[in-house]
């Protein structure tokens, strides 16, 4: 049965009296909160009111009534049932169960009120008010349990065939009460009762007494639910365990008995891959297998209420496994023989498969160990030479053996990647690249025959763990990251990229089937991880081996997921904003496959379309000047018609701004002097103007200043005036125009729509007249607030109230 929930919170004290049913005034003694217990075993507050007890005709008995103090509505109407167990806790709480899954509690503001209602309840049930519980509860408090332990123990019926039904009923009735469970368990232990029951089991089987066997099933199942280690030790002993399993074959709910003993004795075979000399260890292995079988196969799936009752059974199995691992670990002869036979070429294939499966099971058992014990376990395996053994096994032809060896390797990598890295760096000094452990792992990944590449995905995860700098150690003398990555890129990276390079020799992938595409996608994922975490190692490799150009060949794959992997790889490189990468991209014209894929995608609005646009948008927003110029100079003609996003037009604008600054270096150098106004003489859009504004160097800007961008359209080859003097002249003309317009605006409240101008201040407010605003649907709002102070020529209060004014 579920344990007693925590007590609900007490009612906050409140002074003053309150009215209850019938208009009678009362003090705070009867003020209560009503609680119900929810499914999560938490108390829900149902409201505050005043409690009374009276006879309710409809319920035919004395009842507890709680009326809400807010509106007098009925919060609770509960008949005081003579058999219901009421419990008083903490002097101000009364708790009871109304139905099987409906627990109620009254939390009193004052102890006196609680005592009054408690007396009424005890009076109805004929109990002494001094008790805290009116009936035997399913869950007794700890205090009660110890108080009652002094009372006489439970007396079991004599163990006879004729009394099996009585014994079964006694066991079933004891299970709901912790106190009775305790007494029953002690009685079973003290009288050697289980062995007597198993003797009767043999009699019943001989007599084919099915009714007796059904009773024995219920009794033995009930004993399991007592959750006592001492009883389990008797039941799981060598002499008793098979009879216990026999009792559990006769489930009354099944029409035919199960043949568990037959399976365990005839079908399940114990294989000693290496002879175990210790009889205690052998017995422990047998016992653990059988108890695990009982838990998984024999016992019915426990109900919600029984789940916790089998916790000791789980613990029994767990500690057995720990003991087995410890005993095997200490047996040096056993482990030495194991690894010797594993690596011996003379060992036949079937024997080797059994040895590898044993080692895999051994490593799986180790997962139950505590961290310090697991450290000792893997250290022992390492000293015995598990990594060289795995290297030998992975080089064998048997796929099952290799699969088991891969599982063992995964345990080692997850436990201690540094141990594996140290081993592979040491072996590289003696062996060729082809037989290095990591290269064997990569080859198994590449050669995975599973259409879904389940094994390859696991191996790729292990490689990722091994090359992850986050779990590499750094000491005073050496850095594991530098050493291992140097080793990996020299000895292993060419093996990893071999399928990629072999498949991308032409303009499109030479093999484009699903399995190949999946494999290449896995390789690209790892390479993308390397770009993010390995800095110069991967940079040198990509540039020297021209890897990005090969990867972008995959943009032509018919598999969208592979094309997106290739794009993601390039996006990761561009995201680094590294000029070495940028020069390499421009020199090899590596935007061409991307632009081609974008155009081939056509008007389809899909992930490919969005991902490519996002990459160009990143270049625009981050203002990567070299790439901006390269894209516009080489691909503008192909992209200029794309108008459903402003990305490419924005890139063009960035490019033009760069060109303007290059063509007018003197003007660019004088920006800090000439920043009092902005002007525009061409018909650029509002978006272009905003782009130019935000493109200015914010670090050089001062409050209220504006930058004057020169325009290509104003340049005149025959104009011999110095650009700065030209600018000053135009500035004066602009100021006079602005004054004229301001004057008209102040006089009429409206601007004449005969020309266009814009005001700008430190916060950049574009002003658009109310009359013309309606003619400009879709114009994006400008940042800043209207009428913000700071710039010379700020509009007056009357005009500053308008959001934006641009007249045409």
ZAMARGU-4260 file (C-alpha; in steps of 0.2 Angstrom, whole numbers, plus 5000, padded with zeros to 4 digits):
<rodrens>
0) 5000/5000/5000 | 5006/5018/4997 | 5015/5026/5011 | 5007/5040/5021 | 5008/5056/5012
5) 5016/5072/5020 | 5004/5081/5031 | 4995/5096/5023 | 5001/5113/5028 | 4992/5121/5043
10) 4979/5134/5043 | 4987/5152/5045 | 4980/5160/5061 | 4967/5173/5060 | 4959/5183/5073
15) 4941/5186/5075 | 4925/5175/5074 | 4916/5169/5059 | 4899/5163/5055 | 4894/5145/5052
20) 4879/5136/5046 | 4863/5141/5054 | 4869/5159/5057 | 4878/5154/5073 | 4893/5163/5077
25) 4909/5154/5082 | 4927/5158/5087 | 4942/5152/5077 | 4942/5135/5085 | 4932/5127/5071
30) 4941/5136/5057 | 4948/5123/5045 | 4956/5120/5028 | 4950/5106/5018 | 4963/5096/5008
35) 4962/5081/4996 | 4977/5070/4990 | 4980/5071/4972 | 4988/5057/4960 | 5005/5064/4964
40) 5003/5061/4982 | 5002/5080/4985 | 4989/5089/4995 | 4977/5100/4986 | 4969/5115/4995
45) 4950/5114/4993 | 4946/5130/5003 | 4944/5137/5020 | 4928/5136/5031 | 4921/5131/5047
50) 4917/5113/5053 | 4903/5106/5062 | 4896/5088/5066 | 4878/5084/5065 | 4866/5070/5060
55) 4862/5071/5041 | 4846/5062/5036 | 4851/5059/5018 | 4867/5050/5024 | 4858/5041/5038
60) 4872/5045/5051 | 4882/5058/5060 | 4893/5068/5047 | 4906/5081/5046 | 4901/5097/5037
65) 4912/5111/5032 | 4905/5127/5025 | 4915/5140/5016 | 4919/5156/5026 | 4918/5166/5010
70) 4900/5162/5004 | 4893/5148/5016 | 4894/5135/5002 | 4896/5117/5007 | 4915/5112/5005
75) 4913/5095/5013 | 4899/5083/5018 | 4907/5067/5025 | 4898/5053/5035 | 4908/5047/5050
80) 4909/5029/5045 | 4911/5016/5060 | 4924/5007/5050 | 4934/5021/5043 | 4952/5024/5050
85) 4953/5042/5056 | 4970/5048/5061 | 4975/5063/5072 | 4992/5071/5068 | 5002/5085/5075
90) 4987/5090/5086 | 4978/5100/5072 | 4976/5088/5058 | 4963/5074/5055 | 4967/5063/5040
95) 4956/5048/5033 | 4952/5039/5017 | 4935/5042/5010 | 4937/5029/4996 | 4952/5018/4990
100) 4960/5032/4981 | 4952/5047/4989 | 4961/5054/5005 | 4955/5069/5015 | 4962/5080/5028
105) 4955/5094/5039 | 4969/5106/5045 | 4962/5116/5061 | 4968/5133/5065 | 4967/5128/5084
110) 4971/5112/5094 | 4955/5114/5104 | 4944/5113/5088 | 4953/5098/5082 | 4950/5090/5099
115) 4932/5093/5099 | 4929/5086/5082 | 4940/5071/5086 | 4929/5067/5101 | 4914/5067/5090
120) 4922/5055/5078 | 4928/5043/5093 | 4911/5044/5100 | 4903/5038/5084 | 4916/5024/5082
125) 4915/5019/5101 | 4934/5023/5103 | 4943/5032/5117 | 4948/5050/5112 | 4965/5047/5119
130) 4970/5037/5104 | 4978/5045/5088 | 4971/5031/5076 | 4953/5025/5077 | 4956/5009/5067
135) 4971/4998/5061 | 4978/5008/5047 | 4987/5001/5031 | 5002/5011/5036 | 5007/5013/5054
140) 5018/5027/5060 | 5036/5022/5065 | 5032/5025/5083 | 5018/5013/5083 | 5027/5000/5074
145) 5041/4999/5088 | 5027/5000/5101 | 5019/4985/5094 | 5034/4975/5091 | 5034/4971/5109
150) 5017/4963/5107 | 5017/4944/5104 | 5022/4938/5086 | 5011/4931/5073 | 5007/4913/5075
155) 5008/4903/5059 | 4996/4888/5056 | 5005/4871/5056 | 5013/4867/5039 | 5001/4854/5033
160) 4993/4850/5016 | 4975/4853/5023 | 4979/4870/5030 | 4987/4878/5014 | 4972/4888/5011
165) 4972/4895/5028 | 4991/4899/5026 | 4988/4908/5009 | 4974/4919/5017 | 4985/4923/5032
170) 4999/4929/5020 | 4987/4939/5009 | 4979/4948/5024 | 4996/4952/5031 | 5003/4961/5015
175) 4994/4977/5017 | 5000/4981/5034 | 5019/4984/5037 | 5018/4978/5055 | 5009/4962/5050
180) 5022/4959/5036 | 5036/4962/5048 | 5028/4949/5060 | 5025/4936/5046 | 5043/4938/5040
185) 5050/4935/5057 | 5039/4919/5060 | 5044/4912/5043 | 5062/4915/5047 | 5062/4908/5064
190) 5052/4892/5061 | 5061/4886/5045 | 5044/4887/5037 | 5049/4889/5019 | 5058/4872/5018
195) 5042/4864/5026 | 5031/4872/5012 | 5043/4866/4999 | 5041/4848/5006 | 5022/4850/5004
200) 5025/4856/4986 | 5033/4839/4982 | 5019/4830/4990 | 5006/4840/4980 | 5015/4837/4964
205) 5016/4819/4967 | 4998/4818/4971 | 4994/4830/4957 | 4984/4841/4969 | 4981/4856/4958
210) 4971/4866/4972 | 4986/4864/4984 | 4998/4869/4971 | 4988/4885/4967 | 4988/4889/4986
215) 5007/4887/4986 | 5009/4899/4971 | 5000/4912/4981 | 5010/4909/4997 | 5027/4909/4988
220) 5022/4925/4978 | 5017/4933/4994 | 5033/4929/5003 | 5042/4938/4988 | 5032/4953/4992
225) 5038/4953/5010 | 5054/4960/5003 | 5065/4952/5015 | 5084/4948/5011 | 5084/4934/5025
230) 5070/4925/5016 | 5077/4927/4999 | 5094/4919/5005 | 5084/4904/5010 | 5073/4903/4994
235) 5088/4906/4983 | 5099/4893/4991 | 5105/4879/4980 | 5093/4867/4988 | 5078/4877/4987
240) 5078/4889/4972 | 5072/4876/4959 | 5057/4871/4970 | 5053/4889/4973 | 5053/4891/4954
245) 5042/4875/4953 | 5029/4883/4965 | 5028/4898/4953 | 5024/4887/4938 | 5006/4885/4945
250) 4998/4902/4942 | 4979/4900/4946 | 4976/4913/4932 | 4983/4901/4919 | 4974/4886/4912
255) 4991/4877/4910 | 5007/4877/4921 | 5023/4884/4914 | 5038/4874/4911 | 5051/4885/4919
260) 5062/4871/4928 | 5063/4862/4911 | 5069/4877/4902 | 5082/4881/4916 | 5089/4863/4917
265) 5088/4857/4899 | 5087/4873/4887 | 5098/4885/4896 | 5116/4879/4896 | 5130/4886/4907
270) 5146/4888/4896 | 5163/4890/4905 | 5173/4898/4891 | 5188/4898/4904 | 5186/4885/4918
275) 5181/4893/4934 | 5190/4884/4948 | 5181/4893/4963 | 5166/4883/4967 | 5158/4898/4977
280) 5160/4909/4961 | 5152/4896/4950 | 5137/4894/4962 | 5135/4913/4963 | 5134/4914/4944
285) 5121/4900/4943 | 5111/4909/4957 | 5111/4926/4949 | 5106/4919/4932 | 5091/4910/4940
290) 5086/4924/4951 | 5087/4936/4936 | 5076/4923/4927 | 5063/4923/4941 | 5062/4942/4941
295) 5061/4944/4922 | 5051/4929/4917 | 5043/4920/4932 | 5035/4933/4943 | 5020/4942/4936
300) 5023/4960/4931 | 5021/4969/4948 | 5006/4981/4950 | 5009/4999/4954 | 5006/4995/4973
305) 5018/4980/4972 | 5032/4988/4963 | 5041/4994/4979 | 5039/4978/4987 | 5052/4969/4975
310) 5066/4982/4979 | 5075/4970/4989 | 5075/4957/4975 | 5083/4970/4963 | 5096/4974/4976
315) 5100/4955/4978 | 5103/4953/4960 | 5113/4970/4959 | 5125/4965/4974 | 5127/4947/4967
320) 5133/4955/4950 | 5145/4966/4960 | 5152/4951/4969 | 5154/4941/4953 | 5164/4955/4945
325) 5175/4957/4960 | 5179/4938/4961 | 5183/4937/4943 | 5194/4953/4944 | 5204/4945/4958
330) 5207/4929/4949 | 5222/4933/4939 | 5224/4916/4931 | 5207/4917/4924 | 5209/4934/4916
335) 5227/4929/4909 | 5219/4914/4901 | 5205/4924/4894 | 5216/4936/4885 | 5228/4923/4879
340) 5215/4913/4871 | 5207/4928/4864 | 5222/4934/4854 | 5229/4916/4850 | 5227/4913/4831
345) 5225/4894/4835 | 5209/4897/4845 | 5194/4891/4834 | 5181/4904/4828 | 5167/4897/4839
350) 5178/4897/4855 | 5183/4915/4851 | 5165/4921/4849 | 5161/4914/4866 | 5176/4922/4874
355) 5172/4939/4866 | 5153/4937/4872 | 5159/4933/4889 | 5170/4948/4890 | 5156/4959/4883
360) 5144/4952/4897 | 5158/4955/4910 | 5160/4973/4904 | 5141/4975/4905 | 5141/4969/4923
365) 5154/4982/4927 | 5141/4995/4924 | 5133/4991/4941 | 5149/4995/4950 | 5152/5010/4961
370) 5164/5023/4952 | 5179/5019/4962 | 5176/5000/4959 | 5174/5003/4941 | 5190/5012/4940
375) 5199/4997/4947 | 5190/4986/4935 | 5195/4995/4919 | 5212/4997/4926 | 5214/4978/4928
380) 5207/4975/4910 | 5219/4988/4904 | 5234/4980/4913 | 5229/4963/4906 | 5230/4970/4888
385) 5212/4973/4883 | 5215/4986/4869 | 5228/4976/4860 | 5216/4961/4861 | 5202/4971/4854
390) 5214/4977/4840 | 5217/4959/4835 | 5198/4954/4836 | 5193/4969/4826 | 5205/4963/4812
395) 5196/4946/4811 | 5183/4941/4798 | 5169/4936/4809 | 5156/4949/4809 | 5148/4944/4826
400) 5164/4944/4835 | 5168/4961/4828 | 5151/4967/4833 | 5154/4961/4851 | 5172/4969/4851
405) 5164/4986/4846 | 5152/4985/4861 | 5167/4982/4872 | 5177/4996/4864 | 5162/5008/4867
410) 5162/5004/4886 | 5181/5008/4886 | 5179/5025/4877 | 5164/5030/4887 | 5173/5026/4903
415) 5190/5033/4899 | 5194/5041/4882 | 5211/5047/4887 | 5216/5028/4891 | 5212/5024/4873
420) 5220/5039/4865 | 5236/5035/4875 | 5236/5017/4868 | 5234/5022/4850 | 5247/5035/4850
425) 5260/5022/4858 | 5255/5009/4845 | 5258/5021/4831 | 5276/5021/4834 | 5277/5002/4830
430) 5263/4998/4818 | 5258/5004/4801 | 5243/5015/4799 | 5232/5001/4792 | 5231/4991/4808
435) 5230/5005/4820 | 5215/5003/4832 | 5206/5019/4827 | 5209/5015/4809 | 5201/4998/4811
440) 5186/5007/4820 | 5184/5019/4805 | 5185/5005/4792 | 5171/4995/4802 | 5161/5011/4801
445) 5164/5013/4782 | 5160/4995/4779 | 5145/4993/4789 | 5133/4982/4780 | 5117/4987/4789
450) 5106/4997/4777 | 5102/5009/4791 | 5120/5010/4797 | 5116/5007/4815 | 5134/5001/4819
455) 5142/5016/4809 | 5132/5028/4819 | 5138/5021/4836 | 5156/5020/4829 | 5155/5038/4823
460) 5149/5043/4841 | 5164/5035/4848 | 5176/5044/4836 | 5168/5060/4840 | 5171/5057/4859
465) 5189/5053/4855 | 5193/5068/4845 | 5183/5080/4857 | 5195/5092/4865 | 5183/5095/4879
470) 5188/5078/4887 | 5206/5080/4884 | 5219/5082/4898 | 5232/5096/4899 | 5247/5094/4911
475) 5262/5104/4915 | 5273/5094/4903 | 5262/5090/4888 | 5245/5094/4881 | 5235/5079/4876
480) 5225/5089/4863 | 5240/5094/4854 | 5248/5077/4853 | 5233/5067/4849 | 5226/5079/4836
485) 5243/5079/4828 | 5243/5060/4828 | 5225/5059/4822 | 5227/5071/4807 | 5243/5062/4802
490) 5238/5044/4803 | 5219/5043/4803 | 5211/5058/4794 | 5215/5051/4777 | 5206/5035/4781
495) 5191/5044/4787 | 5190/5055/4772 | 5194/5041/4759 | 5175/5038/4754 | 5172/5056/4752
500) 5187/5059/4741 | 5183/5043/4731 | 5165/5049/4728 | 5168/5067/4723 | 5181/5066/4708
505) 5168/5073/4696 | 5156/5087/4696 | 5143/5076/4704 | 5144/5061/4716 | 5150/5045/4707
510) 5139/5034/4719 | 5123/5042/4725 | 5113/5027/4733 | 5105/5029/4750 | 5118/5019/4760
515) 5133/5029/4753 | 5124/5045/4756 | 5121/5040/4774 | 5139/5036/4776 | 5145/5052/4768
520) 5133/5062/4779 | 5140/5054/4795 | 5158/5058/4789 | 5153/5076/4785 | 5145/5077/4803
525) 5162/5073/4811 | 5171/5085/4799 | 5159/5099/4804 | 5163/5095/4822 | 5181/5096/4818
530) 5180/5113/4810 | 5171/5119/4825 | 5183/5112/4838 | 5200/5109/4830 | 5205/5126/4823
535) 5222/5125/4814 | 5223/5106/4812 | 5207/5105/4802 | 5211/5121/4793 | 5227/5115/4786
540) 5219/5099/4781 | 5205/5107/4772 | 5215/5119/4762 | 5230/5107/4758 | 5218/5093/4753
545) 5205/5105/4744 | 5192/5096/4755 | 5178/5110/4754 | 5178/5109/4735 | 5176/5090/4736
550) 5162/5092/4749 | 5152/5104/4739 | 5151/5091/4724 | 5139/5083/4736 | 5127/5098/4734
555) 5122/5090/4717 | 5116/5074/4726 | 5099/5068/4724 | 5097/5066/4743 | 5093/5082/4751
560) 5099/5077/4768 | 5117/5075/4760 | 5116/5091/4751 | 5111/5100/4767 | 5126/5091/4776
565) 5138/5098/4763 | 5130/5116/4765 | 5131/5115/4784 | 5149/5111/4782 | 5153/5126/4772
570) 5141/5137/4783 | 5152/5131/4798 | 5168/5137/4789 | 5160/5154/4784 | 5154/5156/4802
575) 5172/5156/4808 | 5175/5173/4798 | 5193/5167/4795 | 5202/5176/4781 | 5212/5160/4777
580) 5196/5151/4774 | 5189/5165/4764 | 5204/5167/4753 | 5203/5148/4749 | 5184/5149/4745
585) 5187/5164/4733 | 5202/5157/4725 | 5193/5141/4721 | 5176/5149/4717 | 5168/5138/4730
590) 5151/5148/4730 | 5148/5141/4712 | 5141/5125/4718 | 5130/5133/4731 | 5123/5146/4718
595) 5120/5132/4706 | 5110/5122/4719 | 5100/5138/4724 | 5095/5141/4706 | 5092/5122/4702
600) 5080/5122/4718 | 5070/5135/4708 | 5055/5143/4717 | 5053/5129/4729 | 5051/5136/4747
605) 5061/5122/4757 | 5075/5119/4769 | 5088/5120/4755 | 5081/5137/4749 | 5081/5144/4767
610) 5098/5137/4772 | 5107/5145/4757 | 5098/5162/4759 | 5103/5161/4778 | 5121/5159/4773
615) 5121/5174/4762 | 5112/5184/4775 | 5125/5180/4787 | 5139/5187/4776 | 5128/5202/4774
620) 5124/5205/4792 | 5142/5201/4798 | 5149/5212/4784 | 5162/5200/4778 | 5169/5212/4765
625) 5180/5200/4755 | 5166/5187/4753 | 5153/5201/4749 | 5164/5208/4735 | 5167/5190/4728
630) 5149/5185/4728 | 5143/5201/4719 | 5157/5202/4706 | 5155/5184/4701 | 5137/5179/4704
635) 5126/5195/4704 | 5119/5192/4687 | 5112/5175/4693 | 5105/5182/4709 | 5099/5200/4705
640) 5081/5194/4701 | 5079/5186/4718 | 5067/5199/4726 | 5056/5189/4738 | 5070/5193/4751
645) 5081/5208/4752 | 5097/5198/4756 | 5105/5199/4739 | 5101/5217/4736 | 5108/5221/4753
650) 5124/5212/4748 | 5125/5223/4732 | 5122/5238/4743 | 5136/5233/4755 | 5147/5230/4739
655) 5143/5247/4732 | 5147/5256/4749 | 5164/5247/4749 | 5168/5253/4732 | 5163/5271/4736
660) 5175/5271/4751 | 5189/5264/4740 | 5186/5276/4726 | 5185/5291/4738 | 5199/5288/4751
665) 5201/5306/4755 | 5182/5307/4759 | 5183/5292/4769 | 5197/5298/4780 | 5188/5315/4783
670) 5172/5306/4790 | 5175/5312/4807 | 5175/5330/4802 | 5159/5330/4791 | 5146/5322/4801
675) 5133/5335/4805 | 5120/5330/4792 | 5116/5316/4780 | 5109/5319/4763 | 5103/5310/4748
680) 5101/5316/4730 | 5097/5300/4722 | 5080/5290/4723 | 5086/5276/4734 | 5073/5266/4744
685) 5071/5268/4763 | 5079/5251/4765 | 5095/5256/4756 | 5096/5272/4767 | 5094/5261/4783
690) 5108/5250/4776 | 5119/5265/4773 | 5116/5271/4791 | 5119/5255/4800 | 5135/5252/4789
695) 5144/5267/4797 | 5157/5263/4810 | 5148/5265/4826 | 5164/5266/4836 | 5169/5282/4828
700) 5151/5290/4829 | 5147/5304/4841 | 5130/5309/4848 | 5120/5319/4835 | 5132/5315/4821
705) 5128/5308/4804 | 5139/5301/4790 | 5138/5307/4773 | 5140/5293/4761 | 5146/5297/4743
710) 5136/5291/4729 | 5143/5284/4712 | 5129/5293/4703 | 5135/5310/4709 | 5153/5307/4702
715) 5157/5316/4686 | 5173/5312/4677 | 5175/5330/4670 | 5172/5338/4687 | 5189/5344/4693
720) 5183/5350/4710 | 5190/5342/4725 | 5177/5330/4732 | 5177/5338/4749 | 5174/5356/4742
725) 5160/5348/4732 | 5153/5341/4747 | 5153/5357/4757 | 5145/5366/4743 | 5131/5353/4742
730) 5129/5354/4761 | 5126/5372/4761 | 5112/5370/4747 | 5104/5356/4758 | 5103/5367/4773
735) 5095/5381/4764 | 5082/5368/4757 | 5079/5361/4774 | 5076/5378/4782 | 5063/5382/4768
740) 5054/5367/4771 | 5053/5369/4790 | 5046/5386/4788 | 5032/5380/4776 | 5029/5366/4789
745) 5027/5377/4803 | 5016/5389/4794 | 5004/5377/4786 | 5006/5361/4797 | 5009/5351/4781
750) 5022/5350/4768 | 5021/5354/4750 | 5022/5337/4741 | 5033/5344/4727 | 5050/5337/4733
755) 5058/5325/4745 | 5069/5327/4760 | 5074/5317/4775 | 5080/5323/4793 | 5092/5314/4802
760) 5098/5314/4820 | 5109/5304/4832 | 5094/5292/4834 | 5090/5293/4815 | 5072/5298/4813
765) 5065/5298/4795 | 5050/5309/4794 | 5035/5306/4783 | 5020/5317/4781 | 5003/5310/4786
770) 4997/5314/4769 | 5010/5304/4760 | 5011/5290/4773 | 4996/5282/4765 | 5005/5281/4749
775) 5019/5271/4756 | 5012/5254/4761 | 5024/5242/4767 | 5038/5255/4772 | 5047/5248/4787
780) 5047/5259/4802 | 5063/5267/4807 | 5072/5265/4823 | 5072/5279/4836 | 5058/5289/4843
785) 5050/5304/4833 | 5056/5321/4838 | 5071/5314/4847 | 5082/5329/4853 | 5100/5331/4848
790) 5102/5335/4829 | 5103/5353/4822 | 5087/5357/4814 | 5076/5346/4825 | 5058/5348/4820
795) 5046/5358/4831 | 5034/5351/4843 | 5020/5351/4831 | 5029/5341/4818 | 5038/5330/4830
800) 5022/5322/4835 | 5021/5314/4818 | 5029/5297/4817 | 5038/5300/4801 | 5037/5313/4787
805) 5044/5310/4769 | 5035/5320/4756 | 5036/5318/4737
</rodrens>
